[in-house]
């Protein structure tokens, strides 16, 4: 679904929206894309809010003044400092990977457009009435190909990669369907050589790092498009692997045996004597029962749905914090290499300024290269994660 959203968004970016809609949604390509994105976001959130029903969690323990934002922040910080080893490894892989992904997601469209206009002077972008829109349209075309590859990879990869924890949940090779006939032995042989998801995730970091390492040396639109398109495969794994691993680890922590050991359980409140005779009324309530234990003496691995939510929130923190790191690095790079406006897009720039920019380093390409170094760190962190799972 993410890949389909990419396709729609980047496909819209390739169109001349000002020519189609006029100035009704804005007087530039970027403004109109922003309006369309905002409308799509409101529509998606509205559908989700209307369709999803949640159960209300009621704690059986009276926490009194302990409840509130301060307690929640304190619990998140405490959980972050005492994460289970596997979850901590997943979070650190995510942290290093997204230092590399954020510059790509922020600047790849602009980078492709700049490559086109900077190293193809016959395009004369400075004469355009909407140079930024032209850059966006050129860059969006490459990202449409990127999204197509992501879409195809998202469908095919689950069939060629072992699911997480497959050896524990299924310590045998399943018999192929009978309709495969003479191809059944081939299917069985291929099933035995499937890479596990950890290996695939690690290899995706290497692919991404290799592609981004070439960014400073790109001088043609075709090469820039190829590099961006290659990243569709690692992006498919980036949207799948960390959440799959986190789900596996949370399921391990919330198995019934763990719940009994920690003294916590769920009990549904119902006005009926038979909870299974009819569906529960909406909204339903879910009571959390705990043993009377002091919070400080309890183990860090609570088995309630609340702690599962905290783990997912911590994963989101390790996904968001790299944005600040990447933005800070980009600020330094742009301040040193391109402190002013891009000369190929500025009407007052002369041919000498454009030629000088073409001979120098592209600041966005340098940011992408730094992201490649971070992706190498993510690959190494994945190696440590793999070692910890043995």
Secondary structure, DSSP 8 states (H G I E B T S, - for coil): -HHHHHHHHHHHHHS-HHHHHTTTT-SSHHHHHHHHHHHHHHHHHHHHHHH----EEEESS--GGG-SHHHHHHHHHHHHHT--HHHHHHHHHHHHHHHHHHHHHHHHHHHHHHHHHHH-GGG-GGG-TTHHHHHHHHHHHHHHHHHHHHHHHHHHHHHHEE-TTHHHH--S-----GGGGGGHHHHHHHHHT-EEHHHHHHHHHHHHHHHHHTGGG--SHHHHHHHHHHHHHHHHHHTTHHHHHHHHHHHHHTSHHHHHHHTEEEEE--SSS-TTSS---SS-EEEEEE-S--GGGS-S---SHHHHHHHHHHHHHHHHHHHHHHHHHHHHHHHHH--S--GGG-TT--HHHHHHHHHS--HHHHHHHHHHHHHHHHHHHHHHHHHHT-
